Amino acid sequence: MKRRSFLSVIGITPLLRLPLWGQGASNPPAQEWGPPSLKSARAEHERVALSFAPVREAASYIVRLRSSQGSTETIKDVLVTDYSVQGLHNGTQYWFSAAATGPRGTTAFSSELSCTPRAEMDWASLAETFSGPNPTRTSCPFWMVHGTETEDELRQFMQVIHKFGFEGVTLHPYDFKGFLEESNWKQWRVIVDAARKLGLTVWEQNDKDYPCGYAAGKVVAQNRNWGAGKSPCHTGKAAKDRDRSHWTSMQFSRPSNALWPWWLRDLTLASRT
């Protein structure tokens, strides 16, 4: 019998009905219609965790960021008020502001908070990432995706991931219908878009079924030498140890830039305007 994800076995509705784990019974009070009040901006490795007050009648939010290098970006359709801005550069100063959108239109942007991502955090900030009101150092559980899920199911499951306090997901194509075909990328775009709206992280296991790293035979089909451990991941000393290191090096959840140089990057960039 093939393994199936718990999503495909029990469905999403029972999960959405469960009480919110680790959170109090009441939500923070919503402020009256107007620019959201930015409460904090926490610097982390290549990201900043924002927290702002919810606004009554808001359907979603817009997060704007300016960098000390002169660039300005906006992230639209944000659905949460504890939001992690991903893909930032360590050591670069950013200024963040937020606006609310709803039936009454779009508010002005809030006053700005400044923050500089960094690779190393002080102990107080690190402790807050685990146990504070906006935790970001939690697990990214494996999610067995089969290629048969609807768009609504994918988006609802990402809501479950956010609801229960996970940092994000690790996508694991298992018994996947249409692996590395357009239907695969379409589902990944839906998941990445849902993650963008919720401030979640997405990783991908670079395989179909097990063992990992062979991409359903497509890697070896492109170059048979890679099947012997001669993948582009192995250079210098690693090349000498390829027989030992092949499986270990290929089991990272994040796809190798050498094998997938474009799709995850393009999906991430397309999520911003």
Rosetta blueprint (number, residue, H / E / L):
1 M L
2 K L
3 R L
4 R L
5 S L
6 F H
7 L H
8 S H
9 V H
10 I H
11 G L
12 I L
13 T H
14 P H
15 L H
16 L H
17 R H
18 L L
19 P L
20 L L
21 W L
22 G L
23 Q L
24 G L
25 A L
26 S L
27 N L
28 P L
29 P L
30 A L
31 Q E
32 E L
33 W L
34 G L
35 P L
36 P L
37 S L
38 L E
39 K E
40 S E
41 A E
42 R E
43 A E
44 E E
45 H L
46 E L
47 R E
48 V E
49 A E
50 L E
51 S E
52 F E
53 A L
54 P L
55 V E
56 R L
57 E L
58 A L
59 A L
60 S E
61 Y E
62 I E
63 V E
64 R E
65 L E
66 R E
67 S E
68 S L
69 Q L
70 G L
71 S L
72 T E
73 E E
74 T E
75 I E
76 K E
77 D E
78 V E
79 L L
80 V L
81 T L
82 D E
83 Y E
84 S E
85 V E
86 Q L
87 G L
88 L L
89 H L
90 N L
91 G L
92 T L
93 Q L
94 Y E
95 W E
96 F E
97 S E
98 A E
99 A E
100 A E
101 T E
102 G E
103 P L
104 R L
105 G E
106 T E
107 T L
108 A L
109 F L
110 S L
111 S L
112 E L
113 L E
114 S E
115 C E
116 T L
117 P L
118 R L
119 A L
120 E L
121 M L
122 D L
123 W H
124 A H
125 S H
126 L H
127 A H
128 E H
129 T H
130 F H
131 S H
132 G L
133 P L
134 N L
135 P L
136 T L
137 R L
138 T L
139 S L
140 C L
141 P L
142 F E
143 W E
144 M E
145 V E
146 H L
147 G L
148 T L
149 E L
150 T L
151 E H
152 D H
153 E H
154 L H
155 R H
156 Q H
157 F H
158 M H
159 Q H
160 V H
161 I H
162 H H
163 K H
164 F L
165 G L
166 F L
167 E L
168 G E
169 V E
170 T E
171 L E
172 H E
173 P E
174 Y L
175 D L
176 F L
177 K L
178 G L
179 F L
180 L L
181 E L
182 E H
183 S H
184 N H
185 W H
186 K H
187 Q H
188 W H
189 R H
190 V H
191 I H
192 V H
193 D H
194 A H
195 A H
196 R H
197 K H
198 L H
199 G L
200 L L
201 T E
202 V E
203 W E
204 E E
205 Q L
206 N L
207 D L
208 K L
209 D L
210 Y L
211 P L
212 C L
213 G L
214 Y L
215 A H
216 A H
217 G H
218 K H
219 V H
220 V H
221 A H
222 Q H
223 N L
224 R H
225 N H
226 W H
227 G H
228 A H
229 G L
230 K L
231 S L
232 P L
233 C L
234 H L
235 T L
236 G L
237 K H
238 A H
239 A H
240 K H
241 D L
242 R H
243 D H
244 R H
245 S H
246 H H
247 W H
248 T H
249 S H
250 M L
251 Q L
252 F L
253 S L
254 R L
255 P L
256 S L
257 N L
258 A L
259 L L
260 W L
261 P L
262 W L
263 W H
264 L H
265 R H
266 D H
267 L H
268 T H
269 L H
270 A H
271 S L
272 R L
273 T L
